[in-house]
């Protein structure tokens, strides 16, 4: 497993370190603020506040894409707005991590969690050796699948452990979040229609999708575990 492809002490935007750090911290916040303003402009302040609450809940365990997106849709909010809001969170948190990893490690509560996750990330990858050779697609898969601790923060940490560049990590997070978030949103709409048509039909489809997902993951994991060199 390689080291991080980026050096936290390197500047990104300007050689002036204080200005560079200010930009690293400000740009993710600005992206989030502009997204919230766009939601308020499109749907009104009340809807924006609800979606902002869902975005916040998404970052608090044990909530994830698989719970927050269906909840927002079932509450009556546009599916694409709910899914898009989660993508924004993943991108903002991913950017903050790849640009400010050294600072995040020193934040109270957050820092110790990151340290624990890094140690857990080594074990996670050791138990899933098939993810390491995939690099970019491995992080896409992790961010896309809701039951594997998905999200921008975790994706950035795993990408760092895999030795990926900042650009590759963000590309993987964006790809995985878009596929996962909009996939879950569309699946929720499909299941909603199925349940309205028949409770038994909806339950059967839901259980079938869960079983298919678990089986697919087990199949891939088993296949690549078999390829692990002794």
C-alpha positions in Angstrom: 0.0 0.0 0.0 1.6 3.3 -1.1 2.0 6.6 0.7 -0.2 9.6 -0.1 0.7 11.0 -3.5 0.4 14.6 -2.1 2.4 16.4 0.5 0.3 18.3 3.0 3.0 21.0 3.3 2.9 21.8 -0.4 1.0 24.9 -1.5 -1.8 24.6 -4.0 -3.0 28.0 -5.1 -0.2 30.4 -4.2 3.2 30.3 -2.6 2.0 32.5 0.2 1.2 29.8 2.8 -1.4 31.9 4.8 -3.3 32.9 1.6 -3.1 29.4 0.3 -4.5 27.9 3.5 -7.3 30.5 3.5 -8.3 29.5 0.0 -8.2 25.8 0.9 -10.6 26.5 3.8 -12.8 29.0 2.1 -13.5 27.3 -1.3 -15.3 24.3 0.1 -17.4 26.5 2.4 -18.2 28.8 -0.5 -19.3 25.9 -2.6 -21.6 24.7 0.2 -23.0 28.2 0.7 -23.7 28.8 -3.0 -25.5 25.4 -3.2 -27.7 26.3 -0.2 -28.4 29.7 -1.8 -29.4 27.9 -5.1 -31.7 25.7 -3.2 -33.3 28.6 -1.4 -33.8 30.5 -4.7 -35.3 27.4 -6.4 -37.5 26.1 -3.6 -37.7 28.7 -0.9 -36.1 29.0 2.5 -38.1 26.3 4.3 -37.2 23.6 1.7 -33.6 24.7 1.8 -33.5 24.4 5.6 -35.0 20.9 5.4 -32.5 19.8 2.8 -29.7 21.4 4.8 -30.8 19.4 7.8 -30.7 16.2 5.7 -27.2 17.1 4.5 -26.1 17.6 8.1 -27.7 14.3 9.1 -25.8 12.5 6.3 -22.5 13.3 8.0 -23.7 12.0 11.4 -23.4 8.3 11.9 -25.2 6.0 11.4 -27.1 7.8 8.7 -26.0 7.3 5.1 -27.2 7.6 1.5 -29.4 4.6 1.9 -31.4 6.3 4.6 -31.2 10.1 4.0 -32.1 10.1 0.3 -35.2 7.9 0.6 -36.2 9.9 3.7 -36.0 13.2 1.7 -37.9 11.8 -1.2 -40.6 10.3 1.0 -41.0 13.6 2.7 -42.0 15.0 -0.7 -38.9 16.8 -1.8 -37.7 16.6 -5.5 -35.6 13.4 -5.9 -32.9 15.2 -7.9 -32.6 18.0 -5.4 -32.2 15.5 -2.5 -29.6 13.4 -4.4 -27.8 16.5 -5.6 -27.6 17.8 -2.1 -25.8 14.6 -0.9 -23.4 14.8 -3.9 -22.6 18.4 -2.8 -21.8 17.2 0.7 -19.5 14.4 -0.6 -17.7 16.9 -2.8 -17.3 19.6 -0.2 -16.1 17.2 2.5 -13.8 15.5 0.0 -12.3 18.8 -1.0 -11.8 19.8 2.6 -10.0 16.6 3.4 -7.7 16.5 0.4 -6.8 20.2 0.8 -6.6 20.3 4.6 -5.9 16.7 5.8 -3.1 17.9 8.1 -5.4 20.5 9.7 -8.4 18.0 10.0 -6.2 15.7 12.0 -5.7 18.4 14.7 -9.4 19.2 15.1 -10.8 18.0 18.4 -13.1 15.0 18.1 -12.7 14.9 14.3 -8.9 14.3 14.5 -9.1 11.2 16.8 -11.9 9.9 14.6 -9.7 10.3 11.5 -6.8 8.6 13.2 -9.0 5.6 14.2 -10.4 5.5 10.7 -6.9 5.5 9.2 -6.0 2.5 11.3 -9.3 0.9 10.5 -8.7 1.7 6.8 -5.6 -0.3 6.8 -7.5 -3.3 8.2 -10.4 -2.6 5.8 -8.1 -2.8 2.8 -6.1 -5.7 4.1 -9.4 -7.7 4.4 -10.3 -6.6 0.8 -7.1 -6.9 -1.2 -9.0 -6.7 -4.5 -9.7 -3.0 -3.8 -6.0 -1.9 -3.7 -5.2 -2.7 -7.4 -8.3 -0.9 -8.5 -7.3 2.4 -7.0 -9.6 4.9 -8.7 -12.5 2.4 -9.3 -12.0 1.0 -5.8 -12.7 4.5 -4.3 -15.6 4.9 -6.7 -17.0 1.6 -5.5 -16.6 2.5 -1.8 -18.3 5.9 -2.2 -21.1 4.5 -4.4 -22.1 1.6 -2.2 -24.0 3.0 0.8 -23.2 0.1 3.2 -19.4 0.4 3.1 -19.1 3.7 5.0 -19.4 5.8 1.9 -18.9 9.6 1.8 -16.4 12.2 0.8 -14.4 12.0 4.1 -14.0 8.2 4.0 -13.3 8.3 0.3 -10.6 10.9 0.7 -8.9 8.8 3.5 -9.0 5.6 1.6 -7.7 7.3 -1.5 -4.9 8.7 0.5 -4.1 5.3 1.9 -4.0 3.9 -1.7 -1.5 6.6 -2.8 -3.8 8.4 -5.2 -3.4 12.1 -6.2 -5.8 14.8 -5.0 -7.3 15.0 -8.5 -7.8 11.3 -8.8 -9.4 11.1 -5.3 -11.8 13.9 -6.1 -12.7 12.4 -9.5 -13.4 9.1 -7.8 -15.5 10.7 -5.0 -17.5 12.7 -7.6 -18.1 9.6 -9.8 -19.1 7.4 -6.9 -21.3 9.9 -5.3 -23.2 10.7 -8.5 -23.8 7.1 -9.3 -24.7 6.1 -5.8 -26.9 9.1 -4.9 -28.9 9.3 -8.1 -29.1 5.5 -8.3 -30.6 5.3 -4.8 -33.0 8.2 -5.6 -34.2 6.4 -8.7 -34.5 3.1 -6.9 -36.5 4.9 -4.2 -39.0 6.3 -6.8 -39.3 2.8 -8.3 -40.0 1.2 -5.0 -42.4 3.9 -4.0 -44.5 3.2 -7.1 -44.3 -0.6 -6.4 -45.4 -0.2 -2.8 -48.3 2.0 -3.9 -49.3 -0.6 -6.3 -49.0 -3.5 -3.8 -47.4 -3.8 -0.4 -46.3 -7.4 -1.2 -44.8 -6.4 -4.5 -42.9 -3.6 -3.0 -41.5 -5.7 -0.2 -40.5 -8.5 -2.6 -38.7 -6.1 -4.9 -36.9 -4.4 -1.9 -35.8 -7.7 -0.5 -34.7 -8.8 -4.0 -32.6 -5.7 -4.5 -30.9 -6.1 -1.1 -30.2 -9.8 -1.7 -28.8 -9.1 -5.2 -26.5 -6.4 -3.8 -25.2 -8.5 -1.0 -24.7 -11.5 -3.4 -22.9 -9.3 -5.9 -20.5 -7.9 -3.3 -19.9 -11.4 -1.9 -19.2 -12.7 -5.3 -16.7 -10.0 -6.2 -15.0 -10.1 -2.8 -14.7 -13.9 -3.0 -13.4 -13.8 -6.5 -10.6 -11.4 -5.7 -9.8 -12.9 -2.3 -9.0 -16.1 -4.2 -6.5 -14.2 -6.3 -4.6 -12.9 -3.3 -1.1 -14.1 -3.3 0.0 -16.1 -0.1 
